[in-house]
Amino acid sequence: MAKRGAEPEGIGGWLAALLVAIGVIGPVFYLYLIYGALTAQAKLVEYGADSLAIYRVQTALWTLSLVKLVLAWSIVGAMLRFRTRAALRFAIAGIWILGVGMVPVDWAAIALAGAALRGEEPFQVPLWTAAIWISEGLMLVIPATAYLLRSKRVANTYLRAGAKSLEETFE
């Protein structure tokens, strides 16, 4: 293996693209989903939906989005500030939580919210929708994890504490 500096290192290339996707594109997507949900809820008010139920749905949407936003920015912040394997492990765990772990929480929130707005029994949202969301998350998370674990740039940038070369990182 080559010494540090002989191969790509630092934030650049696909690593930079991944950090932009996590820290910018993901949060913009969450805000877009909130906007869509709030627009739909405004129409529900026109049709006479319970305003307390709508308030609860809005609170749940904002809370879930805030949790995702804080986690996404924490991942990016750790990757930019700390150049250690611990930051890399945190990023991988965070990506899995964002991409797959939050799906059951989102599904339950949508199922409960829909029931509250329509006055029905909770969990009328089919379970297969959660399976589809999990598979979509896996399609994003698996390549990102593989990149973070196998990339030379990532290995050169996030050395094990005290290591001066890539060889020492993997010893």
C-alpha positions as CSV (number, residue, x, y, z in Angstrom):
1,M,0.0,0.0,0.0
2,A,1.1,3.5,-0.7
3,K,2.0,6.1,1.9
4,R,-0.5,8.8,2.7
5,G,-0.3,11.5,0.1
6,A,0.6,9.2,-2.8
7,E,-3.0,8.5,-3.5
8,P,-6.1,10.7,-3.4
9,E,-7.1,12.1,0.0
10,G,-9.2,14.8,1.4
11,I,-12.8,15.8,0.7
12,G,-13.2,15.6,-3.1
13,G,-14.6,13.5,-5.9
14,W,-17.3,11.1,-5.0
15,L,-16.8,11.8,-1.2
16,A,-17.7,15.4,-1.8
17,A,-20.7,14.4,-3.9
18,L,-21.9,12.1,-1.1
19,L,-21.5,14.8,1.5
20,V,-23.5,17.2,-0.6
21,A,-26.2,14.6,-1.1
22,I,-26.5,14.0,2.6
23,G,-26.1,17.6,3.8
24,V,-27.9,19.6,1.1
25,I,-30.0,17.4,-1.3
26,G,-31.5,15.3,1.5
27,P,-32.7,18.2,3.6
28,V,-34.1,20.0,0.6
29,F,-36.0,16.8,-0.2
30,Y,-37.4,16.7,3.4
31,L,-38.6,20.3,3.0
32,Y,-40.2,19.5,-0.3
33,L,-42.1,16.6,1.3
34,I,-43.2,18.8,4.2
35,Y,-44.4,21.4,1.6
36,G,-46.4,18.8,-0.2
37,A,-48.0,17.5,3.0
38,L,-48.8,21.0,4.2
39,T,-50.4,21.8,0.9
40,A,-52.5,18.7,1.0
41,Q,-53.5,19.5,4.6
42,A,-54.6,23.0,3.6
43,K,-57.0,21.3,1.2
44,L,-58.2,19.1,4.0
45,V,-59.2,22.1,6.0
46,E,-61.3,23.3,3.2
47,Y,-63.1,20.0,3.2
48,G,-63.8,20.3,7.0
49,A,-61.0,18.0,8.5
50,D,-60.4,18.3,12.2
51,S,-58.0,21.2,12.9
52,L,-56.5,19.5,15.9
53,A,-55.7,16.4,13.9
54,I,-54.1,18.6,11.2
55,Y,-52.0,20.3,13.9
56,R,-50.8,16.9,15.2
57,V,-49.9,15.8,11.7
58,Q,-47.9,19.0,11.1
59,T,-46.1,18.6,14.4
60,A,-45.2,15.0,13.5
61,L,-43.9,16.0,10.1
62,W,-41.8,18.9,11.4
63,T,-40.4,16.8,14.2
64,L,-39.4,13.9,11.9
65,S,-37.9,16.2,9.4
66,L,-36.0,18.1,12.1
67,V,-34.6,14.8,13.4
68,K,-33.5,13.8,9.9
69,L,-32.0,17.2,9.3
70,V,-30.0,17.2,12.5
71,L,-28.7,13.7,11.8
72,A,-27.8,14.5,8.2
73,W,-25.9,17.7,9.3
74,S,-24.2,15.8,12.1
75,I,-22.9,13.2,9.6
76,V,-21.6,15.9,7.3
77,G,-20.1,17.9,10.2
78,A,-18.3,14.8,11.6
79,M,-16.9,13.9,8.2
80,L,-15.6,17.4,7.6
81,R,-14.3,18.1,11.1
82,F,-12.9,14.8,12.3
83,R,-10.6,12.8,10.0
84,T,-10.8,9.6,12.1
85,R,-12.2,6.1,11.6
86,A,-14.7,6.9,14.4
87,A,-16.2,9.7,12.2
88,L,-16.4,7.2,9.4
89,R,-18.2,4.7,11.5
90,F,-20.6,7.4,12.8
91,A,-21.3,8.4,9.1
92,I,-22.0,4.8,8.1
93,A,-24.4,4.3,11.1
94,G,-26.1,7.6,10.4
95,I,-26.6,6.8,6.7
96,W,-28.2,3.5,7.6
97,I,-30.5,5.2,10.2
98,L,-31.5,7.9,7.7
99,G,-32.0,5.5,4.7
100,V,-33.5,2.4,6.4
101,G,-34.0,3.0,10.2
102,M,-36.3,5.9,9.9
103,V,-38.7,4.1,7.5
104,P,-40.7,2.3,10.2
105,V,-41.0,5.6,12.1
106,D,-42.2,7.4,8.9
107,W,-44.6,4.6,8.0
108,A,-46.1,4.6,11.5
109,A,-46.4,8.4,11.5
110,I,-48.1,8.5,8.1
111,A,-50.5,5.6,9.2
112,L,-51.5,7.4,12.4
113,A,-51.7,10.8,10.7
114,G,-53.9,9.5,7.9
115,A,-56.2,7.8,10.4
116,A,-56.4,10.9,12.5
117,L,-57.3,13.1,9.5
118,R,-59.9,10.6,8.2
119,G,-61.3,9.5,11.5
120,E,-60.5,5.8,10.7
121,E,-58.7,3.1,12.5
122,P,-54.9,3.6,12.6
123,F,-52.5,1.6,10.4
124,Q,-54.7,1.4,7.3
125,V,-51.5,2.2,5.2
126,P,-50.5,-1.2,3.7
127,L,-47.4,-2.7,5.2
128,W,-46.0,-3.4,1.7
129,T,-45.5,0.4,1.3
130,A,-42.9,0.3,4.1
131,A,-41.2,-2.7,2.4
132,I,-40.9,-0.6,-0.8
133,W,-39.5,2.4,1.1
134,I,-37.0,0.1,2.8
135,S,-35.9,-1.3,-0.5
136,E,-35.5,2.2,-1.9
137,G,-33.4,3.2,1.1
138,L,-31.3,0.1,0.6
139,M,-30.6,1.0,-3.0
140,L,-29.1,4.3,-1.8
141,V,-27.4,3.1,1.4
142,I,-25.6,0.0,0.2
143,P,-23.6,1.8,-2.5
144,A,-22.8,4.6,-0.2
145,T,-21.6,2.2,2.5
146,A,-19.6,0.2,0.0
147,Y,-17.9,3.4,-1.2
148,L,-17.1,4.6,2.3
149,L,-15.6,1.2,3.2
150,R,-13.7,0.5,0.0
151,S,-12.6,3.9,-1.4
152,K,-8.9,4.7,-1.3
153,R,-9.7,8.4,-0.9
154,V,-11.8,7.7,2.1
155,A,-9.2,5.3,3.6
156,N,-6.5,7.9,3.1
157,T,-8.6,10.7,4.6
158,Y,-10.0,8.9,7.6
159,L,-7.0,7.2,9.1
160,R,-7.1,5.3,12.4
161,A,-6.2,7.5,15.4
162,G,-2.4,7.7,15.5
163,A,-1.8,6.1,12.1
164,K,0.6,7.9,9.8
165,S,-0.1,5.7,6.7
166,L,-2.8,3.7,5.2
167,E,-0.9,0.5,6.1
168,E,-1.0,1.4,9.8
169,T,-4.7,2.1,9.5
170,F,-5.5,-1.4,8.5
171,E,-3.1,-3.2,10.8
